[in-house]
């Protein structure tokens, strides 16, 4: 059985603000939140849904991460991304959940499996956790996740949902 994924702040924050943080638990069971990521999230407003979840949800496993290896440090990423990738690098069965482009490039270069917030939604749809991805993606966009209309339509087609143009016909 694969290890729980290590999750960066952005997916936690946008999923929580959109009211869909439970997708992470439904898809993965538990999620590793490295210390630097937890610190970043907890700097947010006290009533922010991600802050509240991090303080109350036991399935969000706050975990200290050791020294950042040179292979990750060389990418000059933010503390959260670096810790997520460090954790995943040290746990080969672990997937990194992050949206940052540079972090994803680093993951690809180091052979670390990764998925973004949009990918979590698509995985939830593929596993039958949610009946439709479109409403969740639209909710995520409303709270600040950037997804171009073209990428949204490509993603929806991967899980068998009609594009906006096809629905209008």
C-alpha positions as CSV (number, residue, x, y, z in Angstrom):
1,X,0.0,0.0,0.0
2,X,1.4,3.4,-0.9
3,X,2.4,5.8,1.7
4,X,0.3,8.9,2.3
5,X,1.1,11.8,0.1
6,X,3.0,14.9,1.2
7,X,0.9,18.0,0.6
8,X,1.9,21.6,0.1
9,X,0.0,24.6,1.4
10,X,-1.7,25.7,-1.8
11,X,-3.8,22.5,-2.3
12,X,-4.7,22.5,1.4
13,X,-5.7,26.1,1.3
14,X,-7.8,26.1,-1.9
15,X,-9.5,22.8,-1.1
16,X,-10.4,24.0,2.4
17,X,-11.6,27.4,1.2
18,X,-13.8,25.7,-1.5
19,X,-15.3,23.3,1.1
20,X,-13.6,20.3,-0.5
21,X,-10.7,19.4,1.8
22,X,-12.4,16.1,2.5
23,X,-11.4,15.0,-1.0
24,X,-7.8,14.5,0.2
25,X,-9.0,12.3,2.9
26,X,-11.4,10.4,0.7
27,X,-8.7,9.8,-1.9
28,X,-5.7,9.1,0.3
29,X,-6.9,8.4,3.8
30,X,-4.2,10.5,5.5
31,X,-1.9,13.2,4.3
32,X,1.5,14.2,5.5
33,X,1.9,18.0,6.1
34,X,5.6,18.8,6.5
35,X,6.4,21.3,9.3
36,X,7.2,24.2,6.9
37,X,3.9,23.7,5.1
38,X,2.1,23.6,8.5
39,X,3.8,26.9,9.5
40,X,2.8,28.5,6.3
41,X,-0.8,27.5,6.6
42,X,-1.0,28.5,10.3
43,X,0.2,32.0,9.5
44,X,-3.2,32.5,7.8
45,X,-6.2,34.0,9.5
46,X,-7.4,32.0,12.5
47,X,-10.8,31.3,11.0
48,X,-9.4,30.2,7.6
49,X,-10.7,26.7,6.9
50,X,-7.2,25.3,6.2
51,X,-6.0,26.7,9.6
52,X,-8.9,25.2,11.4
53,X,-8.5,21.8,9.6
54,X,-4.8,21.7,10.3
55,X,-5.5,22.2,14.0
56,X,-8.3,19.7,14.3
57,X,-8.1,17.0,11.7
58,X,-6.0,14.0,12.8
59,X,-5.8,12.7,9.2
60,X,-3.6,15.7,8.4
61,X,-0.4,14.4,9.9
62,X,2.0,17.3,10.7
63,X,5.5,15.9,10.3
64,X,8.9,17.4,10.8
65,X,11.2,17.1,7.9
66,X,15.0,16.8,8.2
67,X,17.6,18.6,6.2
68,X,16.8,19.5,2.6
69,X,19.0,17.5,0.3
70,X,21.2,19.4,-2.2
71,X,19.2,18.0,-5.1
72,X,16.1,19.8,-3.8
73,X,17.8,22.8,-2.4
74,X,19.5,23.6,-5.7
75,X,16.0,24.4,-7.1
76,X,15.6,27.4,-4.7
77,X,12.0,26.6,-3.9
78,X,9.9,27.9,-1.1
79,X,10.2,26.1,2.2
80,X,7.0,24.3,1.8
81,X,7.7,22.9,-1.6
82,X,11.2,21.9,-0.6
83,X,9.9,20.0,2.5
84,X,7.2,18.3,0.5
85,X,9.7,17.1,-2.1
86,X,12.3,16.2,0.6
87,X,9.6,14.0,2.3
88,X,8.6,12.4,-0.9
89,X,12.2,11.8,-2.0
90,X,12.8,9.9,1.3
91,X,9.6,7.9,1.0
92,X,9.6,6.3,-2.5
93,X,5.9,5.2,-2.2
94,X,4.9,8.8,-1.5
95,X,3.3,11.2,-4.0
96,X,3.8,14.9,-3.7
97,X,0.7,17.1,-3.9
98,X,1.7,20.6,-5.1
99,X,0.7,23.2,-7.6
100,X,3.8,25.3,-7.8
101,X,5.3,25.0,-11.3
102,X,8.9,25.1,-10.2
103,X,8.1,22.4,-7.5
104,X,6.5,20.2,-10.1
105,X,9.6,20.6,-12.4
106,X,11.8,19.6,-9.5
107,X,9.7,16.6,-8.8
108,X,9.8,15.5,-12.4
109,X,13.6,16.0,-12.5
110,X,14.0,13.9,-9.4
111,X,11.6,11.2,-10.4
112,X,9.1,12.0,-7.6
113,X,5.5,11.2,-8.5
114,X,3.3,14.3,-8.1
115,X,-0.2,15.6,-8.6
116,X,-1.7,19.0,-8.3
117,X,-5.0,20.1,-6.8
118,X,-6.8,19.6,-10.2
119,X,-5.3,16.1,-10.3
120,X,-6.7,15.3,-6.9
121,X,-10.2,16.2,-8.1
122,X,-9.8,14.1,-11.2
123,X,-8.6,11.1,-9.1
124,X,-11.6,11.5,-6.9
125,X,-13.9,11.4,-9.9
126,X,-12.1,8.4,-11.4
127,X,-12.4,6.5,-8.1
128,X,-16.1,7.4,-7.8
129,X,-15.7,9.6,-4.7
130,X,-17.5,12.4,-6.4
131,X,-20.2,12.2,-9.1
132,X,-18.8,15.2,-11.1
133,X,-15.6,17.1,-11.2
134,X,-16.8,20.3,-12.9
135,X,-18.6,21.8,-9.9
136,X,-15.6,21.3,-7.7
137,X,-13.2,22.7,-10.2
138,X,-15.4,25.7,-10.6
139,X,-15.5,26.2,-6.8
140,X,-11.7,25.9,-6.6
141,X,-11.4,28.6,-9.3
142,X,-13.7,30.9,-7.4
143,X,-11.5,30.7,-4.3
144,X,-8.3,31.4,-6.3
145,X,-7.0,28.3,-8.0
146,X,-5.9,29.3,-11.5
147,X,-7.1,26.8,-14.1
148,X,-7.3,28.1,-17.7
149,X,-10.6,27.3,-19.4
150,X,-8.7,25.2,-21.9
151,X,-7.0,23.1,-19.1
152,X,-10.3,22.7,-17.3
153,X,-11.9,21.3,-20.5
154,X,-9.0,19.0,-21.2
155,X,-9.1,17.8,-17.6
156,X,-12.9,17.2,-17.7
157,X,-12.6,15.2,-20.9
158,X,-10.1,12.9,-19.1
159,X,-12.9,11.9,-16.7
160,X,-15.6,11.7,-19.3
161,X,-17.3,15.0,-18.6
162,X,-18.6,17.0,-21.5
163,X,-16.9,20.3,-22.4
164,X,-18.9,23.5,-21.9
165,X,-19.3,23.8,-25.7
166,X,-20.7,20.3,-26.0
167,X,-23.2,21.0,-23.3
168,X,-24.5,24.1,-25.1
169,X,-25.4,22.2,-28.2
